[in-house]
């Protein structure tokens, strides 16, 4: 018997063993095994295993981090929470950002044509002037529209904290391709 491979046995002649012809024995129907006529490898099963292996390899490729623009640290740190007016991928609307714990936020974009995105947002940290980690002007978010579409994106808040721009994509790890985000603070719009 070869390491890791079963020996073939003719059900009518158990003493007959041929290690040159290997096959998997169907334990439910041992009478169908015939060493003189080896089974062909099931091409469909092999193809299914190949497809499964390649699918798992792609699905496990989560090592690739989303692409973000360079973050900056400002003094005082920029604020993300509040109400913003602008557009997402050409659809005008309002983005409301609520504080959660730490550097985390909940965002809700509501625009024309019933478009709505719910965002789970995190204001990322970057090296500060003293070399330690500090809150930056870069915000990473995941989004969903409540209809099964979802993805990731990023937003940059300007130094004055009154405008933000960004991009979003569909699917895991894709932060571009679905459109651009352009907003100004609602109170800055009224003052201007």
FENVEN-V242675 format. One record per residue. N is the residue number from 0. RES is the residue in one small letter. D_CENTER is the distance of its C-alpha to the mean C-alpha in Angstrom with 1 decimal. Layout:
# FENVEN-V242675
n:N res:RES d_center:D_CENTER
n:N res:RES d_center:D_CENTER
This chain:
# FENVEN-V242675
n:0 res:x d_center:45.9
n:1 res:x d_center:43.2
n:2 res:x d_center:40.6
n:3 res:x d_center:37.6
n:4 res:x d_center:39.3
n:5 res:x d_center:41.5
n:6 res:x d_center:45.0
n:7 res:x d_center:46.2
n:8 res:x d_center:49.0
n:9 res:x d_center:51.2
n:10 res:x d_center:51.6
n:11 res:x d_center:55.2
n:12 res:x d_center:55.9
n:13 res:x d_center:53.9
n:14 res:x d_center:55.7
n:15 res:x d_center:54.2
n:16 res:x d_center:51.2
n:17 res:x d_center:49.8
n:18 res:x d_center:47.1
n:19 res:x d_center:46.8
n:20 res:x d_center:45.3
n:21 res:x d_center:42.3
n:22 res:x d_center:40.6
n:23 res:x d_center:38.7
n:24 res:x d_center:41.2
n:25 res:x d_center:40.4
n:26 res:x d_center:41.6
n:27 res:x d_center:42.4
n:28 res:x d_center:44.7
n:29 res:x d_center:46.3
n:30 res:x d_center:49.3
n:31 res:x d_center:47.3
n:32 res:x d_center:46.8
n:33 res:x d_center:49.3
n:34 res:x d_center:49.4
n:35 res:x d_center:51.4
n:36 res:x d_center:48.7
n:37 res:x d_center:45.2
n:38 res:x d_center:42.2
n:39 res:x d_center:40.0
n:40 res:x d_center:36.4
n:41 res:x d_center:34.4
n:42 res:x d_center:32.5
n:43 res:x d_center:30.2
n:44 res:x d_center:29.2
n:45 res:x d_center:28.6
n:46 res:x d_center:26.5
n:47 res:x d_center:24.5
n:48 res:x d_center:23.9
n:49 res:x d_center:23.0
n:50 res:x d_center:20.4
n:51 res:x d_center:19.0
n:52 res:x d_center:19.0
n:53 res:x d_center:17.3
n:54 res:x d_center:14.5
n:55 res:x d_center:14.0
n:56 res:x d_center:14.2
n:57 res:x d_center:11.3
n:58 res:x d_center:9.2
n:59 res:x d_center:10.4
n:60 res:x d_center:9.6
n:61 res:x d_center:7.1
n:62 res:x d_center:10.3
n:63 res:x d_center:9.6
n:64 res:x d_center:9.3
n:65 res:x d_center:8.7
n:66 res:x d_center:12.2
n:67 res:x d_center:14.5
n:68 res:x d_center:18.2
n:69 res:x d_center:20.8
n:70 res:x d_center:21.4
n:71 res:x d_center:25.0
n:72 res:x d_center:26.8
n:73 res:x d_center:29.6
n:74 res:x d_center:32.6
n:75 res:x d_center:32.6
n:76 res:x d_center:28.8
n:77 res:x d_center:27.3
n:78 res:x d_center:26.7
n:79 res:x d_center:23.7
n:80 res:x d_center:25.0
n:81 res:x d_center:27.2
n:82 res:x d_center:27.5
n:83 res:x d_center:26.5
n:84 res:x d_center:27.7
n:85 res:x d_center:26.3
n:86 res:x d_center:24.0
n:87 res:x d_center:20.5
n:88 res:x d_center:20.4
n:89 res:x d_center:24.2
n:90 res:x d_center:24.4
n:91 res:x d_center:26.5
n:92 res:x d_center:26.0
n:93 res:x d_center:25.7
n:94 res:x d_center:23.0
n:95 res:x d_center:24.1
n:96 res:x d_center:22.6
n:97 res:x d_center:23.8
n:98 res:x d_center:24.1
n:99 res:x d_center:22.6
n:100 res:x d_center:23.2
n:101 res:x d_center:23.2
n:102 res:x d_center:20.9
n:103 res:x d_center:18.8
n:104 res:x d_center:19.4
n:105 res:x d_center:18.8
n:106 res:x d_center:19.0
n:107 res:x d_center:20.2
n:108 res:x d_center:20.8
n:109 res:x d_center:23.5
n:110 res:x d_center:24.8
n:111 res:x d_center:27.1
n:112 res:x d_center:26.9
n:113 res:x d_center:25.3
n:114 res:x d_center:21.9
n:115 res:x d_center:20.2
n:116 res:x d_center:16.9
n:117 res:x d_center:16.2
n:118 res:x d_center:14.5
n:119 res:x d_center:13.7
n:120 res:x d_center:14.9
n:121 res:x d_center:15.8
n:122 res:x d_center:18.5
n:123 res:x d_center:17.9
n:124 res:x d_center:20.8
n:125 res:x d_center:22.5
n:126 res:x d_center:25.8
n:127 res:x d_center:28.7
n:128 res:x d_center:32.2
n:129 res:x d_center:33.4
n:130 res:x d_center:30.7
n:131 res:x d_center:29.0
n:132 res:x d_center:25.6
n:133 res:x d_center:25.9
n:134 res:x d_center:24.0
n:135 res:x d_center:22.9
n:136 res:x d_center:22.6
n:137 res:x d_center:18.9
n:138 res:x d_center:16.6
n:139 res:x d_center:12.8
n:140 res:x d_center:11.5
n:141 res:x d_center:9.1
n:142 res:x d_center:11.0
n:143 res:x d_center:12.2
n:144 res:x d_center:15.5
n:145 res:x d_center:16.9
n:146 res:x d_center:17.3
n:147 res:x d_center:14.0
n:148 res:x d_center:12.2
n:149 res:x d_center:9.3
n:150 res:x d_center:7.0
n:151 res:x d_center:7.5
n:152 res:x d_center:10.9
n:153 res:x d_center:13.8
n:154 res:x d_center:17.5
n:155 res:x d_center:20.6
n:156 res:x d_center:23.7
n:157 res:x d_center:27.0
n:158 res:x d_center:29.7
n:159 res:x d_center:31.7
n:160 res:x d_center:28.9
n:161 res:x d_center:29.9
n:162 res:x d_center:27.3
n:163 res:x d_center:23.6
n:164 res:x d_center:21.6
n:165 res:x d_center:18.0
n:166 res:x d_center:15.4
n:167 res:x d_center:12.3
n:168 res:x d_center:10.1
n:169 res:x d_center:8.8
n:170 res:x d_center:5.5
n:171 res:x d_center:1.8
n:172 res:x d_center:4.3
n:173 res:x d_center:7.0
n:174 res:x d_center:9.6
n:175 res:x d_center:12.5
n:176 res:x d_center:14.2
n:177 res:x d_center:14.5
n:178 res:x d_center:17.3
n:179 res:x d_center:18.9
n:180 res:x d_center:19.8
n:181 res:x d_center:23.4
n:182 res:x d_center:25.2
n:183 res:x d_center:28.4
n:184 res:x d_center:29.4
n:185 res:x d_center:31.4
n:186 res:x d_center:34.4
n:187 res:x d_center:34.4
n:188 res:x d_center:34.5
n:189 res:x d_center:37.6
n:190 res:x d_center:39.2
n:191 res:x d_center:38.9
